Amino acid sequence: MLDFRLKLALCVIIASLWRWDVWGFQSQDFLDFLQPWYDFIRSHGGVGALGHSFYNYNPTYTYLLVLWHYLFPSFSALDTIKSLGLVLDGLGCVVVYYWVARLRPWSQAGWNPWGLAAAVVLWLNPTVLLNSAYWGQCDMGYTAAVLAGLYGLSQGHQRWGLVALTLGLALKLQTAFTLPLVLVLLLQGQLRWRHLGWVPLTYGLTLVPAALAGRSWGSLVSVYWQQFNTYDRLTLNAPSIYQWFPQADYDRFVTLGLLLTGAVTFTLVGLLSRRFRCFTPLQLVQVALGFNLLLPWLLPKMHDRYLFTADVLSVVLAFGQPGYGGVALVTVAVSLGSYAPYLLGREVVPLGVLALVLGVLVVEVWRRIFEGHDPVSILMGLASDRG
């Protein structure tokens, strides 16, 4: 066990040194968005900046920047962004540890070695390293909230689970990839409809500080709609099915893509609620991974980083359930390949090829979810019930 812990410690040191080595890198996103945002916060006295619509995120992330401004007033914009990402990555590692420890209990006293290994692998994960330490992004923030919410739901803490999921949604809209699972839990009766009131309450509370600072409620509640309409492209380096469609037919394929995604999603929700009367914690993570792979593959207007939650969920499954190591490797590889056009300025692997690989992965993960249960038979059962 001592040798095992030394190896883990060495991995942590290596990943930490790499983060330190790339600390000074300034991505284009940092130069165009994050640095100006933080400079605006400093020039407007911290909290006073919240009344202005100088950023295109939900205000929750901006609250963290304001908090860092007060906690570390000597930090530069780059130090602030990178250190915040470091803390969020650490939080994600903690949540992953507890998830794996729940899925794969350890009979002996002390730390769960599977959970420790999963947390260290996540710290080493190239997409996690590049996302925060290199790129300066904060995708671990909403992902950690999603995993914490799922963990709460798996423990029977419905209110706190929904609060955590809503905090994730208040950080990034990509949290919505997990929301079909919530609908399944409602239909199963595993989650009570009356607890849904915590969602608008929590989300509304995240907007209050910005509203009190002077920003209009209209602009606050329309942030995600404005984000959706920012880029008129079917895909922004995402390994989605739109790598195979002509970009000139943008309006047509956006509409068709949304309809297709809705049809597939609601079909799967019906199948899952029909076949699984109650999810085990393992099934909860499996289905969450399934939706976080499927929706970025089917939806138009997806970005290169939108498989991030799938990356983390796949690590949880790789250590929490034997046989998922290959799924995790392919998930991270596809996600990493989609980073290349932005970070390197060229495709290391053609995005069309990555889209094909992701499609095969989506089918494989959903096959495992329904393993032993024929989806066609379930669909026929649904149809006969409605008839």
MARDOGU-148242 format. One line per field, with one value per residue: residue in one letter; x, y, z of N, C-alpha, C in turn. Coordinates in steps of 0.2 Angstrom, whole numbers, always signed. Atoms other than C-alpha are relative to their C-alpha. Last residue first. Layout:
BEGIN
code	c(A, ...)
n.X	c(X, ...)
n.Y	c(Y, ...)
n.Z	c(Z, ...)
ca.X	c(X, ...)
ca.Y	c(Y, ...)
ca.Z	c(Z, ...)
c.X	c(X, ...)
c.Y	c(Y, ...)
c.Z	c(Z, ...)
//
This chain:
BEGIN
code	c(G, R, D, S, A, L, G, M, L, I, S, V, P, D, H, G, E, F, I, R, R, W, V, E, V, V, L, V, G, L, V, L, A, L, V, G, L, P, V, V, E, R, G, L, L, Y, P, A, Y, S, G, L, S, V, A, V, T, V, L, A, V, G, G, Y, G, P, Q, G, F, A, L, V, V, S, L, V, D, A, T, F, L, Y, R, D, H, M, K, P, L, L, W, P, L, L, L, N, F, G, L, A, V, Q, V, L, Q, L, P, T, F, C, R, F, R, R, S, L, L, G, V, L, T, F, T, V, A, G, T, L, L, L, G, L, T, V, F, R, D, Y, D, A, Q, P, F, W, Q, Y, I, S, P, A, N, L, T, L, R, D, Y, T, N, F, Q, Q, W, Y, V, S, V, L, S, G, W, S, R, G, A, L, A, A, P, V, L, T, L, G, Y, T, L, P, V, W, G, L, H, R, W, R, L, Q, G, Q, L, L, L, V, L, V, L, P, L, T, F, A, T, Q, L, K, L, A, L, G, L, T, L, A, V, L, G, W, R, Q, H, G, Q, S, L, G, Y, L, G, A, L, V, A, A, T, Y, G, M, D, C, Q, G, W, Y, A, S, N, L, L, V, T, P, N, L, W, L, V, V, A, A, A, L, G, W, P, N, W, G, A, Q, S, W, P, R, L, R, A, V, W, Y, Y, V, V, V, C, G, L, G, D, L, V, L, G, L, S, K, I, T, D, L, A, S, F, S, P, F, L, Y, H, W, L, V, L, L, Y, T, Y, T, P, N, Y, N, Y, F, S, H, G, L, A, G, V, G, G, H, S, R, I, F, D, Y, W, P, Q, L, F, D, L, F, D, Q, S, Q, F, G, W, V, D, W, R, W, L, S, A, I, I, V, C, L, A, L, K, L, R, F, D, L, M)
n.X	c(+6, +4, +3, +6, +5, +2, +4, +6, +4, +2, +6, +5, +4, +1, +7, +4, -3, +6, +5, -2, +0, +7, +2, -3, +4, +7, +0, -1, +6, +5, -2, +2, +7, +1, -2, +5, +6, +6, +4, -5, +3, +0, +1, -5, -6, +0, +1, -5, -4, +4, +0, -7, +0, +4, -3, -5, +4, +2, -6, -3, +5, -1, -7, +2, +2, -5, +3, +6, -2, -6, +2, +3, -5, -3, +4, -1, -7, -1, +3, -4, +0, +6, -1, -5, -7, -4, -3, -4, +2, +6, -1, -5, +2, +5, -3, -6, +3, +3, -5, -2, +5, +0, -6, +1, +4, -4, -5, -6, -7, -4, +5, -4, -4, +4, +5, -3, -3, +5, +3, -5, +1, +6, +0, -4, +4, +6, -3, -3, +5, +3, -4, +1, +7, +1, -3, +4, +7, +0, +7, +5, +1, -3, +6, +2, -7, +0, +2, +8, +0, +3, -5, -6, -4, +3, -4, +4, -4, -7, +0, +2, -6, -5, +3, -1, -7, +0, +4, -3, -7, +0, +2, +7, +1, +3, -5, +0, +6, -1, -5, +2, +1, -7, -5, +2, -2, -8, -2, +1, -4, -7, +0, -2, -6, +0, +2, +7, -1, -6, +2, -1, +4, +7, +1, +1, +7, +4, +0, +5, +7, +2, -1, +7, +3, -1, +6, +0, -7, -1, +4, -3, -6, +2, +1, -7, -4, +3, -3, -7, +0, +3, +1, +7, +1, -1, +6, +5, -2, +2, +7, +2, -2, +4, +6, +0, -1, +6, +5, +1, +5, +3, +8, +3, +5, -2, -7, -1, +6, +0, -5, +0, +5, -3, +4, -5, -5, +4, +0, -7, -2, +5, -3, -6, +2, +3, -6, +2, +2, -4, +1, -5, +2, -6, -2, -4, +2, +7, +0, -3, +4, +6, -2, -1, +6, +3, -3, +2, +7, -1, -3, +6, +5, -4, +1, +7, +1, -3, +4, +7, +0, -2, +5, +1, +0, -6, +0, -7, -5, -1, -3, -7, -3, +1, -5, -6, +0, -2, -7, -3, -4, +4, +2, +5, -2, -7, +0, -1, +6, +5, +0, +3, +8, +2, +1, +7, +1, -4, +1, +6, -2, -3, +5, +4, -4, -1, +6, +6, -1, -2, +6, +4, +4, +6, +3, +0, +4, +5, -4, -4, +4, +3, -6, +0, +6, -2, -5, +3, +5, -5, -3, +5, +1, -5, +1, +6, -3, -4, +4)
n.Y	c(+2, -6, -3, +4, -1, -7, +0, +3, -4, -5, +3, +1, -7, -2, -3, +4, +7, +4, -2, +3, +7, +2, -2, +5, +6, -2, +0, +7, +4, -2, +4, +7, +0, -1, +6, +5, +0, -3, +6, +5, +6, +6, -3, +1, -1, -7, -6, -2, -6, -6, -1, -3, -7, -4, -1, -5, -6, -2, -2, -6, -6, -1, -3, -7, +1, +3, +5, +2, +3, +4, +7, +3, +1, +6, +6, +2, +2, +7, +4, +0, +7, +2, +2, +5, -2, +2, -6, -5, -7, -1, +3, -4, -7, +0, +1, -5, -7, +1, +0, -7, -4, +2, -3, -7, -2, +1, -5, +1, +0, -3, -3, +0, +6, +6, +0, +0, +7, +4, -1, +3, +7, +2, -1, +5, +6, +1, +1, +7, +5, +0, +2, +7, +2, -2, +6, +6, -1, -1, +1, -5, -6, -6, -4, +3, +0, -6, +2, +2, +6, +5, +5, -3, +3, +6, +5, +3, +3, -4, -4, +4, +5, -4, -1, +6, +1, +2, +6, +5, +2, +2, +7, +1, +3, -5, -5, -6, -4, -4, -5, -5, -6, -1, -2, -7, -4, +0, -4, -7, -2, -2, -7, -4, -2, -6, -6, -3, -7, -1, -1, +6, +5, -3, +1, +7, +2, -2, +5, +5, -1, +4, +7, +2, +4, +7, +3, +1, -2, -7, -3, +2, -4, -7, +0, +1, -6, -5, +2, -2, -7, -3, -7, -1, +1, +7, +4, -1, +3, +8, +1, -1, +7, +5, -1, +2, +7, +3, -2, +5, +5, +2, +1, -5, -4, -2, -3, -5, -4, -5, -4, -4, -5, -6, +1, +1, -5, -6, +0, -1, -7, -4, +1, -4, -7, -1, -1, +5, -3, -5, -7, -2, +3, +3, -1, +5, +5, +3, +4, +6, +4, +3, +5, +7, +3, +2, +6, +6, +2, +4, +7, +4, +2, +5, +6, +2, +3, +6, +5, +1, +4, +7, +3, -2, +5, -1, -6, -1, +4, -2, -7, +0, +3, -5, -5, +3, -1, -7, +0, +4, -3, -1, +6, +4, +7, +0, +6, -1, -4, +5, +2, -5, +1, +6, +1, -2, -7, -3, +1, -4, -7, -1, +1, -6, -5, +1, +0, -4, -6, -4, -1, -5, +2, -4, -1, -7, -5, -4, -1, -6, -6, -2, -3, -7, -4, -1, -5, -6, -3, -2, -6, -5, -1, -4, -7, -2, -1, -6, -6)
n.Z	c(+4, +2, -6, -1, +5, -1, -6, +2, +5, -4, -4, +5, +1, +7, +1, -3, +1, +1, -5, -7, +0, +0, -7, -4, +1, -2, -8, -2, +1, -6, -6, +1, -1, -7, -3, +3, -5, +3, +2, -1, -2, +5, +6, +5, -3, -3, +5, +4, -3, +1, +7, +1, -3, +4, +6, -1, -2, +6, +4, -2, +1, +7, +1, +3, +7, +5, +3, -4, -7, +1, +2, -5, -5, +2, -2, -7, -2, +2, -5, -7, -2, -3, -7, -1, -1, -6, -4, +4, +0, +4, +7, +4, +1, +5, +6, +1, +3, +6, +6, +1, +4, +7, +3, +0, +5, +6, +1, -5, +2, -5, -5, -6, -1, +0, -6, -7, -1, +0, -6, -4, +1, -3, -8, -3, +1, -4, -7, -1, +0, -6, -6, +1, -2, -7, -4, +1, -3, -8, -2, +3, -5, +3, +3, +6, +4, +5, +7, +0, +3, -4, -2, -1, -4, -2, +3, +6, +6, +1, +6, +5, +2, +3, +6, +4, +1, +7, +1, -4, +3, +7, +0, +1, +6, +5, +2, -6, +1, +6, -1, -4, +4, +3, -6, -1, +5, +0, -6, +1, +6, -2, -2, +6, -1, -5, +4, -1, -1, -4, -7, -4, +3, -2, -7, -1, +2, -5, -6, +1, -3, -5, +3, +3, -5, +2, +3, +7, +2, -1, +5, +6, +0, +2, +7, +3, -1, +5, +7, +1, +0, +6, -2, -3, -7, -1, +2, -5, -6, +1, +0, -7, -3, +3, -3, -7, +0, +1, -5, -6, +1, -6, -1, -4, +4, +6, -1, -6, -1, +5, +0, -6, +2, +4, +6, +6, -1, +2, +7, +3, -1, +4, +6, +1, +0, +7, +6, +5, +6, +3, -2, -5, -7, -2, -7, -1, +5, -1, -7, +1, +5, -4, -5, +4, +1, -6, -2, +4, -3, -6, +2, +2, -5, -4, +4, -1, -7, -1, +4, -2, -6, +2, +3, +7, +6, +4, +4, +2, -4, -7, +0, +1, -6, -5, +1, -2, -7, -1, +1, -5, -5, -5, -4, +3, +1, +4, +4, +7, +3, +1, +7, +4, +0, -2, -8, -3, +1, -4, -7, -1, +0, -7, -5, +0, -3, -8, -5, +3, +2, -6, -4, +4, +5, +1, +7, +3, -3, +5, +6, -1, +0, +7, +3, -3, +3, +7, +1, -2, +6, +6, -1, +1, +7, +3, -1, +4, +7, +0, +0)
ca.X	c(-265, -254, -249, -246, -234, -224, -223, -217, -204, -198, -197, -186, -175, -171, -165, -150, -138, -149, -135, -121, -129, -131, -112, -108, -120, -112, -95, -98, -105, -90, -78, -88, -87, -68, -66, -76, -65, -50, -36, -22, -33, -24, -23, -15, -26, -42, -40, -33, -46, -57, -44, -43, -62, -60, -46, -55, -70, -59, -49, -64, -74, -58, -57, -76, -74, -73, -85, -80, -63, -67, -85, -78, -66, -80, -90, -75, -73, -92, -92, -79, -88, -93, -76, -75, -91, -109, -119, -130, -135, -133, -115, -116, -132, -126, -110, -117, -133, -124, -113, -128, -135, -120, -118, -136, -134, -119, -129, -143, -158, -176, -190, -178, -187, -201, -192, -177, -187, -197, -182, -173, -188, -188, -170, -171, -186, -178, -161, -170, -180, -165, -155, -169, -170, -151, -150, -162, -155, -136, -138, -122, -112, -114, -117, -104, -95, -113, -114, -104, -85, -86, -74, -87, -102, -117, -111, -120, -112, -119, -137, -136, -126, -140, -153, -141, -140, -159, -163, -149, -153, -171, -168, -159, -141, -141, -130, -146, -149, -131, -133, -150, -146, -139, -155, -166, -157, -159, -178, -181, -173, -179, -197, -193, -195, -213, -211, -203, -187, -186, -204, -198, -205, -196, -180, -182, -184, -168, -159, -165, -156, -138, -135, -143, -127, -120, -128, -114, -112, -131, -134, -121, -129, -145, -137, -131, -148, -157, -145, -148, -167, -167, -155, -158, -140, -140, -148, -134, -121, -130, -129, -111, -107, -116, -108, -91, -95, -101, -85, -74, -78, -69, -58, -40, -34, -18, -21, -40, -45, -28, -26, -43, -42, -25, -32, -18, -29, -43, -30, -26, -44, -48, -32, -38, -56, -49, -37, -52, -43, -43, -50, -51, -67, -65, -81, -82, -97, -97, -78, -79, -91, -82, -66, -74, -81, -64, -56, -69, -65, -46, -50, -61, -47, -34, -47, -48, -29, -28, -41, -34, -16, -20, -29, -15, -16, -12, -30, -31, -46, -55, -52, -55, -72, -76, -70, -81, -96, -92, -94, -111, -116, -121, -108, -107, -98, -98, -117, -115, -122, -109, -95, -99, -95, -76, -72, -76, -58, -55, -70, -67, -49, -57, -68, -55, -44, -57, -64, -52, -35, -41, -50, -35, -25, -12, +2, +10, +4, +10, +25, +15, +2, +15, +23, +6, +3, +21, +18, +1, +8, +23, +10, +0, +16, +20, +3, +4, +22, +14, +0)
ca.Y	c(+9, +19, +2, -6, +8, +7, -12, -10, +2, -10, -24, -13, -7, -26, -27, -38, -24, -8, +3, -7, -4, +14, +15, +6, +17, +33, +26, +22, +39, +47, +37, +44, +62, +60, +55, +70, +80, +75, +69, +82, +96, +112, +129, +121, +126, +129, +115, +103, +103, +91, +78, +79, +76, +61, +54, +57, +47, +33, +31, +31, +19, +7, +8, +4, -15, -15, -2, +12, +15, +17, +23, +38, +42, +41, +53, +65, +64, +65, +81, +88, +83, +101, +108, +108, +118, +113, +123, +108, +94, +76, +72, +85, +76, +58, +59, +68, +58, +41, +47, +52, +35, +26, +37, +33, +15, +14, +22, +10, +17, +12, +6, +3, -3, +10, +25, +21, +18, +34, +44, +36, +41, +59, +61, +54, +65, +80, +78, +75, +91, +101, +95, +98, +116, +119, +109, +121, +137, +132, +125, +133, +123, +107, +92, +79, +88, +91, +74, +80, +80, +99, +111, +124, +115, +121, +139, +155, +159, +171, +165, +152, +163, +176, +163, +158, +176, +179, +178, +191, +203, +204, +205, +221, +224, +236, +228, +221, +211, +205, +199, +191, +180, +165, +166, +164, +148, +141, +145, +140, +123, +120, +120, +103, +95, +94, +82, +69, +60, +41, +41, +33, +47, +60, +50, +49, +68, +70, +59, +71, +85, +79, +87, +103, +105, +112, +128, +133, +141, +143, +125, +118, +128, +120, +102, +106, +112, +97, +85, +95, +93, +75, +69, +50, +45, +43, +60, +68, +60, +65, +83, +82, +75, +90, +103, +96, +97, +115, +120, +108, +118, +133, +138, +145, +136, +129, +126, +125, +115, +108, +99, +93, +87, +79, +69, +70, +77, +65, +51, +56, +57, +40, +32, +39, +33, +15, +16, +20, +30, +22, +6, -10, -16, -4, +1, +2, +13, +23, +25, +30, +44, +50, +51, +59, +73, +77, +77, +89, +101, +100, +105, +119, +125, +125, +134, +148, +148, +150, +164, +174, +172, +177, +193, +197, +193, +207, +208, +190, +187, +202, +200, +181, +184, +195, +182, +169, +181, +182, +163, +165, +179, +168, +171, +184, +197, +216, +217, +229, +229, +216, +228, +237, +221, +223, +241, +245, +245, +228, +220, +228, +221, +204, +204, +211, +196, +183, +188, +192, +188, +173, +166, +168, +158, +166, +154, +159, +144, +132, +125, +127, +115, +103, +103, +99, +84, +77, +80, +71, +57, +55, +55, +41, +31, +34, +29, +12, +9, +12, +0)
ca.Z	c(-138, -126, -117, -134, -139, -123, -124, -142, -137, -123, -135, -147, -132, -128, -110, -106, -109, -109, -101, -110, -127, -123, -120, -136, -147, -140, -142, -161, -163, -154, -166, -181, -174, -171, -189, -195, -183, -193, -180, -176, -183, -184, -174, -160, -146, -156, -169, -155, -142, -152, -151, -133, -132, -143, -133, -117, -122, -130, -114, -103, -113, -113, -94, -92, -90, -71, -62, -51, -57, -76, -71, -62, -76, -88, -78, -79, -98, -100, -91, -102, -119, -122, -124, -143, -144, -149, -161, -167, -155, -159, -153, -138, -133, -134, -124, -109, -111, -109, -96, -85, -89, -83, -67, -62, -66, -54, -40, -43, -53, -48, -59, -74, -90, -92, -85, -96, -112, -110, -107, -122, -133, -125, -129, -147, -152, -144, -152, -169, -167, -162, -176, -189, -183, -183, -199, -209, -202, -205, -223, -228, -215, -226, -215, -210, -196, -191, -183, -168, -164, -159, -167, -167, -175, -184, -185, -183, -166, -153, -154, -141, -130, -130, -125, -111, -104, -106, -87, -82, -96, -92, -73, -76, -68, -54, -40, -32, -49, -49, -31, -35, -50, -40, -29, -45, -49, -32, -31, -49, -45, -27, -33, -42, -25, -27, -42, -31, -37, -37, -43, -60, -70, -59, -60, -79, -79, -69, -81, -95, -85, -88, -104, -97, -86, -103, -99, -87, -70, -65, -72, -60, -46, -52, -51, -33, -28, -36, -26, -10, -11, -16, -3, -6, -7, -26, -27, -17, -28, -44, -37, -32, -50, -58, -46, -50, -69, -67, -59, -69, -85, -79, -93, -93, -108, -100, -82, -83, -99, -103, -87, -87, -105, -101, -86, -73, -59, -65, -63, -46, -41, -48, -39, -23, -25, -30, -15, -2, +12, +29, +36, +26, +17, +2, -7, -26, -32, -16, -15, -34, -31, -15, -25, -40, -28, -21, -38, -44, -29, -34, -52, -45, -35, -49, -61, -48, -47, -66, -68, -54, -58, -76, -70, -59, -41, -28, -22, -17, -6, -13, -31, -29, -23, -38, -49, -40, -42, -61, -62, -55, -66, -81, -94, -108, -98, -97, -92, -78, -61, -55, -57, -41, -32, -36, -36, -54, -61, -53, -60, -78, -77, -73, -88, -100, -94, -96, -113, -128, -119, -109, -124, -135, -122, -111, -105, -89, -79, -92, -81, -65, -72, -78, -60, -53, -65, -60, -42, -42, -52, -39, -25, -33, -35, -17, -12, -21, -14, +4, +0)
c.X	c(-6, -6, -4, -4, -7, -6, -3, -5, -7, -4, -3, -6, -6, -4, -1, -8, -5, +2, -6, -6, +1, -1, -8, -3, +3, -4, -7, +0, +0, -6, -5, +2, -2, -8, -2, +2, -6, -6, -6, -3, +5, -3, +0, +0, +6, +7, +1, -1, +5, +3, -3, +1, +6, -1, -4, +4, +5, -4, -2, +5, +3, -5, +0, +7, -1, -3, +5, -3, -5, +2, +6, -2, -3, +6, +3, -4, +0, +7, +0, -4, +3, -1, -6, +1, +5, +8, +4, +3, +4, -2, -6, +2, +5, -2, -5, +4, +5, -3, -3, +6, +2, -4, +0, +6, -1, -4, +4, +4, +4, +7, +4, -5, +3, +4, -5, -5, +3, +2, -6, -3, +4, -2, -6, +0, +4, -3, -6, +3, +2, -6, -3, +4, -1, -7, +0, +3, -4, -8, -1, -7, -5, -2, +3, -5, -2, +7, +0, -1, -7, +0, -3, +5, +6, +4, -3, +4, -4, +3, +6, +0, -2, +6, +5, -3, +1, +8, +1, -4, +3, +6, +0, -1, -8, -1, -2, +6, +1, -6, +1, +6, +0, +0, +7, +5, -1, +2, +8, +2, -1, +4, +7, +0, +3, +6, +0, -1, -7, +1, +6, -3, +0, -5, -7, -1, -1, -7, -4, +0, -5, -7, -2, +1, -6, -2, +1, -6, +0, +8, +1, -3, +5, +6, -2, -1, +6, +4, -3, +3, +7, +1, -2, -1, -7, +0, +1, -6, -5, +2, -2, -8, -2, +1, -5, -7, +0, +0, -7, -5, -1, -5, -2, -7, -3, -5, +3, +7, +1, -5, +0, +5, -1, -6, +2, -3, +5, +5, -4, +0, +6, +2, -5, +3, +6, -2, -3, +6, -2, -2, +5, -1, +5, -1, +6, +3, +5, -1, -7, +0, +3, -5, -6, +2, +1, -7, -3, +3, -3, -7, +0, +2, -6, -5, +4, -1, -7, +0, +3, -3, -7, +1, +1, -6, -1, +1, +7, +1, +7, +4, +1, +4, +7, +3, +1, +6, +7, +1, +3, +8, +4, +4, -6, -2, -6, +2, +7, +1, +1, -6, -6, +0, -3, -8, -2, -1, -7, -1, +4, -2, -6, +3, +3, -5, -3, +4, +2, -5, -6, +1, +1, -6, -4, -3, -7, -3, +0, -4, -4, +4, +4, -4, -2, +6, +1, -6, +2, +6, -2, -5, +5, +3, -5, +0, +6, +0, -6, +3, +4)
c.Y	c(-2, -2, +7, +3, -4, +2, +7, -1, -3, +6, +5, -3, -1, +7, +2, +2, -5, -7, -5, +2, -3, -7, -1, +1, -6, -7, +1, -1, -7, -4, +2, -4, -7, -1, -1, -7, -4, +0, +4, -7, -6, -6, -5, +3, +0, +1, +7, +6, +3, +7, +6, +2, +3, +7, +4, +1, +6, +7, +3, +3, +6, +6, +2, +4, +7, +0, -4, -7, -3, -3, -5, -7, -4, -2, -6, -6, -2, -3, -7, -4, +0, -8, -4, -2, -6, +2, -2, +6, +5, +7, +2, -3, +4, +7, +1, -2, +5, +6, -1, +0, +7, +4, -2, +3, +7, +1, -1, +6, -2, -1, +4, +4, +0, -6, -6, -1, -1, -7, -5, +1, -4, -8, -3, +0, -6, -6, -1, -1, -7, -5, +0, -3, -8, -3, +2, -5, -7, +0, +1, +0, +5, +6, +7, +3, -3, +1, +5, -2, -2, -7, -6, -4, +5, -4, -7, -6, -3, -2, +4, +3, -4, -4, +4, +0, -6, -1, -2, -7, -6, -3, -3, -7, -2, -3, +5, +5, +6, +5, +4, +5, +7, +7, +2, +3, +7, +4, +1, +4, +7, +3, +3, +8, +5, +3, +6, +6, +2, +7, +0, +0, -7, -6, +2, -1, -7, -1, +2, -6, -5, +0, -5, -7, -3, -5, -7, -4, -1, +1, +8, +4, -2, +4, +7, +0, +0, +7, +5, -2, +3, +8, +4, +7, +2, -2, -7, -4, +1, -4, -7, -1, +1, -7, -6, +0, -3, -8, -3, +3, -5, -5, -2, +0, +6, +5, +3, +3, +6, +5, +6, +5, +4, +5, +6, +0, +0, +6, +6, +0, +2, +7, +4, +0, +4, +8, +1, +1, -6, +2, +5, +8, +2, -2, -4, +0, -7, -6, -3, -4, -7, -4, -3, -5, -7, -4, -3, -6, -6, -2, -4, -7, -4, -3, -6, -7, -2, -3, -7, -6, -2, -4, -8, -3, +4, -5, +1, +6, +1, -4, +2, +7, +0, -2, +6, +5, -3, +1, +7, -1, -4, +4, +1, -7, -4, -7, +0, -6, +1, +3, -4, -2, +5, -1, -7, -2, +3, +8, +5, -1, +4, +7, +2, +0, +7, +6, +1, +1, +4, +8, +4, +2, +6, -2, +3, +0, +7, +5, +4, +2, +6, +6, +2, +4, +8, +5, +2, +6, +7, +3, +3, +7, +5, +1, +4, +8, +3, +1, +6)
c.Z	c(+4, -4, -2, +6, +1, -5, +1, +6, -2, -3, +5, +4, -5, -1, -7, -1, +4, -1, -1, +5, +7, +0, +1, +7, +6, +0, +3, +8, +2, -1, +6, +6, -1, +1, +7, +2, -3, +5, -4, -3, +0, +3, -6, -6, -4, +3, +4, -5, -5, +2, -3, -7, -1, +2, -5, -6, +0, +1, -7, -5, +2, -2, -8, -2, -3, -7, -5, -2, +4, +7, -1, -1, +6, +4, -2, +2, +7, +1, -1, +5, +7, +2, +3, +7, +1, -1, +6, +5, -4, -1, -5, -7, -4, -2, -6, -6, -1, -3, -6, -5, -1, -4, -8, -4, -1, -6, -7, -1, +6, -2, +5, +5, +7, +2, -1, +5, +7, +1, +2, +8, +5, -1, +3, +8, +3, +0, +5, +7, +1, +1, +7, +6, +0, +2, +7, +5, +0, +3, +8, +2, -3, +5, -3, -4, -7, -3, -5, -7, -1, -4, +4, +3, +1, +5, +3, -3, -5, -6, -2, -7, -6, -2, -5, -7, -5, -2, -8, -2, +3, -3, -7, +0, -1, -7, -6, -2, +5, -1, -6, +1, +5, -4, -3, +5, +1, -5, +0, +6, -2, -6, +2, +2, -5, +1, +4, -4, +0, +2, +4, +7, +4, -2, +2, +7, +1, -2, +5, +5, -3, +2, +5, -3, -3, +6, -1, -3, -8, -2, +0, -6, -6, +1, -2, -8, -3, +1, -5, -7, -2, -1, -6, +2, +3, +8, +1, -2, +5, +7, -1, +0, +8, +4, -3, +3, +8, +1, -1, +5, +6, +0, +7, +1, +4, -3, -6, +0, +5, +1, -5, +1, +6, -2, -5, -7, -6, +0, -3, -7, -3, +0, -5, -7, -1, +0, -6, -6, -5, -7, -4, +2, +5, +7, +2, +7, +2, -5, +1, +7, +0, -5, +4, +5, -4, -1, +6, +2, -4, +3, +7, -2, -2, +6, +4, -3, +1, +7, +1, -3, +3, +6, -2, -3, -6, -6, -4, -4, -2, +4, +7, +0, +0, +7, +5, -2, +3, +8, +2, +0, +5, +6, +4, +3, -3, -2, -5, -4, -7, -3, -2, -7, -4, -1, +2, +7, +3, -1, +4, +8, +1, +1, +7, +6, +0, +2, +7, +5, -3, -3, +6, +4, -3, -6, +0, -7, -4, +4, -5, -6, +2, +1, -7, -3, +3, -3, -7, -1, +2, -6, -5, +1, -1, -7, -2, +1, -4, -7, +0)
//
